[in-house]
Amino acid sequence: MLVEIAVTLLITCFSSCFYLLVCRHKVAKELKKKSGIATRIKWTPWVESIGEEWHETRFEVFYTDPEGNRHTAICKIRLFSEVYWREKE
């Protein structure tokens, strides 16, 4: 029984980490399409406001545009959906 619990926890952790890596890659690919260069993509698991959806994966993205200006944006991803961007104030 202990082995079954350990295997279940391992599979759950692996699938969660794999999902975050896939989402992070999706964000980087979308940013590359917009000609931006990502300097840092940070997962932000905490809800920013009351109206946020619980099933969205959020990343804080630090990037530079083609002119060299630095930007910070929050992007949201839903499973099997596109990336939603919002510039951070």
Beta strands, then each sheet from edge to edge (+ up, - down):
strand 1: 37-43
strand 2: 57-64
strand 3: 70-77
strand 4: 83-87
sheet 1: 1+ 2- 3+ 4-
end
